[in-house]
Amino acid sequence: MRNLESRLNELEEKIKQPNFRKNKGLGNEVGYYVFDYPAEQELIVRERVRYLESKYEKNVHDFKIVVFDLYDIIIDLLIQEDFLEICEDFEKTKGFQEVTISVNELLRMEEDNQSNEILAHIKNNTPKDSIIFLTGVGKCFPILRSHKVLNNLHQYIDEVPVVMFFPGKYDGLSLMLFSEIKDANYYRAFKLVD
């Protein structure tokens, strides 16, 4: 893998292209992309994402970058539902696996579910002429799995490109979180930068 700085520069060049934002040239596939990187470089990626978000504001450019930190969305929704303290109690009495099951049920993360709370939040907060950046994948593990987000997001978002920042490896077929934990195979996303 090339150095992270040059890959992040290439990412910026790609998202500036009008065809990228119009999802052109994808063989009728939805414009979903994965930008994978070594997990130990998470802080560098977070800093660059913040920089790009502020640089590409709609009033300055003809598009806007909208960043959704999946972990922050989960915590906000749990607070909204008064479920955060219940999760703490579950973890003490029933273990973390029960927390994971309960949170997935509350947020309706099951496959093919049209009432998924996280994805509805993303859809309701994405303006036209934008690019979605999904972050926080590593912080969510194991409560939220990246393949579940990508598998279900196409039911909600298909008009704007989506870039998932993935701390691990993506070979165009499978996601390996932290370069160690194999997730389910995922075929729909394109690797944004080699």
LOSE-575547 format. One line per 4 residues: number of its first residue (from 1); their letters; for each residue x, y, z of C-alpha. Coordinates in pm, 1 decimal, padded with zeros to 6 digits. Example, Ala and Ser with C-alpha at 12.3 -4.5 7.8 and 13.67 -1.06 7.14 Angstrom:
<rs>
1) AS) 01230.0/-00450.0/00780.0 ~ 01367.0/-00106.0/00714.0
</rs>
This chain:
<rs>
1) MRNL) 00000.0/00000.0/00000.0 ~ 00132.3/00345.0/-00092.2 ~ 00192.2/00597.4/00180.8 ~ -00119.7/00737.0/00344.8
5) ESRL) -00052.4/01100.4/00256.8 ~ -00039.1/01033.0/-00117.9 ~ -00350.1/00813.1/-00097.1 ~ -00541.9/01087.6/00088.0
9) NELE) -00431.3/01339.2/-00175.4 ~ -00558.5/01105.9/-00448.6 ~ -00888.7/01066.4/-00261.7 ~ -00932.9/01443.3/-00265.7
13) EKIK) -00857.2/01461.7/-00638.4 ~ -01114.0/01189.0/-00710.0 ~ -01397.7/01342.7/-00510.0 ~ -01349.3/01677.5/-00687.5
17) QPNF) -01429.6/01517.3/-01023.8 ~ -01785.3/01593.1/-01143.9 ~ -01827.6/01235.8/-01271.6 ~ -01749.9/01101.6/-00924.3
21) RKNK) -02025.1/01312.4/-00768.6 ~ -02273.1/01208.3/-01038.1 ~ -02190.1/00837.7/-00992.4 ~ -02091.6/00812.5/-01360.4
25) GLGN) -01905.7/00518.4/-01504.9 ~ -02002.0/00268.4/-01238.8 ~ -02194.6/00024.4/-01456.7 ~ -02523.3/00123.1/-01290.4
29) EVGY) -02382.4/00038.2/-00948.0 ~ -02449.2/00274.2/-00660.1 ~ -02147.8/00494.7/-00585.8 ~ -02020.7/00329.3/-00267.7
33) YVFD) -01650.8/00340.8/-00196.0 ~ -01417.5/00215.8/00073.9 ~ -01102.6/00401.7/00169.9 ~ -00902.4/00152.1/00371.6
37) YPAE) -00600.6/00242.7/00580.9 ~ -00388.7/00098.7/00862.2 ~ -00580.7/00131.4/01190.2 ~ -00277.0/00279.8/01363.8
41) QELI) -00309.9/00582.5/01132.1 ~ -00665.7/00657.6/01247.8 ~ -00580.8/01000.6/01391.7 ~ -00420.4/01116.2/01066.4
45) VRER) -00730.1/01008.8/00872.1 ~ -00964.8/01180.6/01120.3 ~ -00768.7/01504.0/01085.6 ~ -00780.6/01490.8/00705.5
49) VRYL) -01154.1/01415.8/00706.2 ~ -01216.7/01723.0/00925.3 ~ -01001.2/01931.1/00692.8 ~ -01187.9/01812.1/00380.7
53) ESKY) -01526.0/01866.2/00546.3 ~ -01441.9/02230.1/00620.4 ~ -01272.7/02287.8/00282.8 ~ -01565.4/02163.9/00073.2
57) EKNV) -01854.2/02362.1/00206.3 ~ -02151.9/02409.4/-00022.8 ~ -02132.8/02788.6/-00024.7 ~ -01777.5/02775.3/-00163.7
61) HDFK) -01796.2/02469.5/-00393.4 ~ -02075.1/02306.5/-00591.7 ~ -02087.7/02017.6/-00345.4 ~ -02061.6/01956.9/00025.1
65) IVVF) -01896.8/01680.2/00225.2 ~ -02122.5/01549.0/00499.8 ~ -01945.8/01344.0/00767.2 ~ -02132.3/01086.8/00973.7
69) DLYD) -01942.1/00929.4/01261.5 ~ -02128.7/00602.4/01312.7 ~ -02022.2/00578.9/01676.4 ~ -02152.6/00927.6/01753.8
73) IIID) -02483.2/00845.6/01583.9 ~ -02521.0/00529.5/01794.1 ~ -02448.4/00713.2/02119.9 ~ -02686.7/00998.0/02030.4
77) LLIQ) -02965.7/00752.6/01946.3 ~ -02909.4/00555.4/02266.9 ~ -02928.5/00877.4/02468.9 ~ -03244.4/00980.6/02281.3
81) EDFL) -03406.1/00648.0/02366.8 ~ -03285.6/00659.4/02731.1 ~ -03105.0/00333.8/02661.7 ~ -02742.6/00420.7/02743.4
85) EICE) -02770.5/00347.1/03115.3 ~ -02959.5/00026.6/03038.9 ~ -02664.0/-00080.1/02823.2 ~ -02427.5/-00019.3/03113.6
89) DFEK) -02646.1/-00235.4/03339.5 ~ -02672.8/-00507.8/03072.7 ~ -02296.6/-00517.6/03038.6 ~ -02252.1/-00562.8/03414.1
93) TKGF) -02522.7/-00826.7/03454.9 ~ -02546.4/-01006.8/03118.8 ~ -02220.4/-00931.0/02935.7 ~ -02122.7/-00728.8/02634.0
97) QEVT) -02273.0/-00969.8/02382.7 ~ -02618.4/-00894.8/02526.0 ~ -02549.4/-00522.6/02485.6 ~ -02462.3/-00578.4/02120.3
101) ISVN) -02782.5/-00776.3/02057.7 ~ -02999.7/-00522.0/02240.3 ~ -02850.7/-00220.2/02063.0 ~ -02890.3/-00385.1/01721.8
105) ELLR) -03255.6/-00460.3/01802.0 ~ -03321.5/-00107.9/01927.8 ~ -03161.1/00054.3/01623.6 ~ -03320.6/-00200.2/01388.3
109) MEED) -02991.5/-00306.5/01227.4 ~ -03130.3/-00631.8/01085.0 ~ -03082.0/-00694.4/00713.9 ~ -03336.6/-00541.0/00474.7
113) NQSN) -03504.7/-00333.5/00742.6 ~ -03661.0/-00009.2/00617.3 ~ -03674.3/00143.2/00965.7 ~ -03304.0/00129.4/01050.3
117) EILA) -03243.2/00423.6/01285.0 ~ -02882.3/00490.0/01186.2 ~ -02943.7/00481.7/00813.6 ~ -03260.4/00689.9/00844.6
121) HIKN) -03054.8/00950.7/01032.6 ~ -02798.9/00957.8/00750.2 ~ -03068.1/00989.2/00483.4 ~ -03255.0/01264.4/00668.1
125) NTPK) -02938.5/01468.9/00712.0 ~ -02788.4/01440.3/00364.2 ~ -02850.8/01735.4/00133.3 ~ -02846.3/01708.7/-00245.0
129) DSII) -02512.2/01769.6/-00413.9 ~ -02313.4/01618.2/-00133.3 ~ -02069.0/01337.3/-00068.0 ~ -02117.1/01121.5/00240.4
133) FLTG) -01811.7/01031.1/00446.8 ~ -01876.4/00750.0/00695.5 ~ -01630.4/00738.6/00984.6 ~ -01613.4/00576.5/01327.7
137) VGKC) -01620.7/00218.6/01196.9 ~ -01352.2/00098.0/01435.9 ~ -01507.5/00270.9/01737.3 ~ -01837.3/00087.4/01676.2
141) FPIL) -01699.9/-00263.8/01666.1 ~ -01851.8/-00510.2/01753.0 ~ -02185.7/-00335.7/01805.6 ~ -02209.3/-00223.7/01446.3
145) RSHK) -02053.4/-00414.0/01157.9 ~ -01946.9/-00222.8/00849.3 ~ -02091.7/-00475.6/00603.0 ~ -02437.1/-00430.4/00762.2
149) VLNN) -02418.1/-00055.9/00707.5 ~ -02310.1/-00091.9/00345.8 ~ -02556.1/-00372.7/00269.7 ~ -02852.4/-00173.3/00394.9
153) LHQY) -02753.5/00182.6/00306.4 ~ -02840.6/00139.0/-00062.0 ~ -03208.7/00120.9/00043.6 ~ -03173.7/00475.3/00178.2
157) IDEV) -02905.2/00651.6/-00024.8 ~ -02848.7/00603.7/-00396.7 ~ -02812.7/00952.7/-00541.9 ~ -02492.1/01071.3/-00376.4
161) PVVM) -02155.0/00897.4/-00343.3 ~ -02068.8/00733.6/-00010.6 ~ -01713.1/00687.8/00112.2 ~ -01657.5/00462.6/00412.4
165) FFPG) -01328.0/00520.5/00591.2 ~ -01223.7/00172.8/00697.5 ~ -00945.3/00104.2/00950.6 ~ -00823.1/-00220.1/00803.8
169) KYDG) -00807.7/-00382.0/00460.8 ~ -01056.7/-00400.2/00177.8 ~ -00961.4/-00607.4/-00125.0 ~ -01274.6/-00536.0/-00326.3
173) LSLM) -01435.1/-00852.1/-00195.4 ~ -01399.5/-00868.6/00180.3 ~ -01353.4/-00628.6/00467.7 ~ -01093.3/-00706.9/00733.9
177) LFSE) -01131.2/-00470.8/01030.2 ~ -00801.0/-00372.5/01196.2 ~ -00644.1/-00600.8/00930.8 ~ -00729.6/-00890.3/01164.6
181) IKDA) -01107.5/-00940.1/01195.1 ~ -01271.8/-01072.1/00878.8 ~ -01616.0/-00929.4/00822.3 ~ -01871.5/-01074.5/00585.5
185) NYYR) -01794.7/-01047.9/00215.6 ~ -01909.9/-00729.8/00051.2 ~ -01911.9/-00688.3/-00327.5 ~ -02089.5/-00360.4/-00396.7
189) AFKL) -01830.2/-00105.1/-00288.1 ~ -01538.1/00007.3/-00498.9 ~ -01195.4/00050.0/-00347.4 ~ -01150.9/00425.8/-00383.0
193) VD) -00770.4/00443.7/-00387.3 ~ -00516.9/00162.1/-00417.6
</rs>
